[in-house]
């Protein structure tokens, strides 16, 4: 008959339990499931769509995977549209300059100077509101 070893004997020690209660085990399982789903969401969605369509009797197309050559990152997409964005901003600046009668920077500089120097800032605020209203009307 083999000798009995106490629980603290090095030869009988296993890995300590990570989760001691059912609630801890359930929480760990839920956390792992969420992490797995977030990592593999596209693949899981395709699998679920395929299974649903098969059960419904809907003919399925094989999912098309984008080729690496046509896949663009957000940075590449933004870089490709930078010229259009620059043109939009330049056009907006020209439109505002024509409405305000001066550049936007000059307008704001003068407006804040007047606001700071004004004994009655309400008049300056009213003018700013009127200019903003004009810009909104043109934008519509």
JOMO-V121785 format. One record per residue. N is the residue number from 1. RES is the residue in three letters. PSI is psi as a letter, one per 20 degrees, with the letter a starting at -180 (none if undefined). D_CENTER is the distance of its C-alpha to the mean C-alpha in whole Angstrom. Layout:
# JOMO-V121785
n: [N/N]
res: [RES/RES]
psi: [PSI/PSI]
d_center: [D_CENTER/D_CENTER]
This chain:
# JOMO-V121785
n: [1/2/3/4/5/6/7/8/9/10/11/12/13/14/15/16/17/18/19/20/21/22/23/24/25/26/27/28/29/30/31/32/33/34/35/36/37/38/39/40/41/42/43/44/45/46/47/48/49/50/51/52/53/54/55/56/57/58/59/60/61/62/63/64/65/66/67/68/69/70/71/72/73/74/75/76/77/78/79/80/81/82/83/84/85/86/87/88/89/90/91/92/93/94/95/96/97/98/99/100/101/102/103/104/105/106/107/108/109/110/111/112/113/114/115/116/117/118/119/120/121/122/123/124/125/126/127/128/129/130/131/132/133/134/135/136/137/138/139/140]
res: [UNK/UNK/UNK/UNK/UNK/UNK/UNK/UNK/UNK/UNK/UNK/UNK/UNK/UNK/UNK/UNK/UNK/UNK/UNK/UNK/UNK/UNK/UNK/UNK/UNK/UNK/UNK/UNK/UNK/UNK/UNK/UNK/UNK/UNK/UNK/UNK/UNK/UNK/UNK/UNK/UNK/UNK/UNK/UNK/UNK/UNK/UNK/UNK/UNK/UNK/UNK/UNK/UNK/UNK/UNK/UNK/UNK/UNK/UNK/UNK/UNK/UNK/UNK/UNK/UNK/UNK/UNK/UNK/UNK/UNK/UNK/UNK/UNK/UNK/UNK/UNK/UNK/UNK/UNK/UNK/UNK/UNK/UNK/UNK/UNK/UNK/UNK/UNK/UNK/UNK/UNK/UNK/UNK/UNK/UNK/UNK/UNK/UNK/UNK/UNK/UNK/UNK/UNK/UNK/UNK/UNK/UNK/UNK/UNK/UNK/UNK/UNK/UNK/UNK/UNK/UNK/UNK/UNK/UNK/UNK/UNK/UNK/UNK/UNK/UNK/UNK/UNK/UNK/UNK/UNK/UNK/UNK/UNK/UNK/UNK/UNK/UNK/UNK/UNK/UNK]
psi: [p/q/q/p/p/r/h/i/p/h/i/j/p/a/p/q/p/h/p/h/r/h/g/g/g/g/g/g/g/g/g/g/g/g/g/g/g/h/h/k/g/g/g/g/g/g/g/g/g/g/g/g/h/g/h/i/k/p/p/q/q/p/p/p/p/q/q/h/h/i/p/q/r/g/g/h/g/h/h/h/j/h/h/g/g/g/g/g/g/g/g/g/g/g/g/h/h/h/g/i/j/r/q/g/g/g/g/h/g/g/g/h/g/h/g/h/i/p/h/n/i/h/g/g/h/g/g/g/h/g/g/h/g/g/g/g/g/h/h/none]
d_center: [66/63/62/60/57/55/52/51/53/51/52/51/47/44/41/40/38/34/34/38/37/36/33/32/32/30/27/27/27/24/22/23/23/19/18/20/18/15/16/18/17/17/21/21/20/23/25/25/25/28/30/29/31/34/35/34/36/34/34/31/30/29/26/25/23/22/24/23/25/22/19/17/14/12/14/17/16/15/18/20/19/20/23/22/20/23/25/23/23/27/28/26/28/31/31/30/33/36/35/35/38/37/33/30/31/35/34/32/34/37/35/34/38/39/37/38/42/42/45/43/39/39/41/38/35/37/37/33/33/35/33/30/31/33/29/28/31/31/27/28]
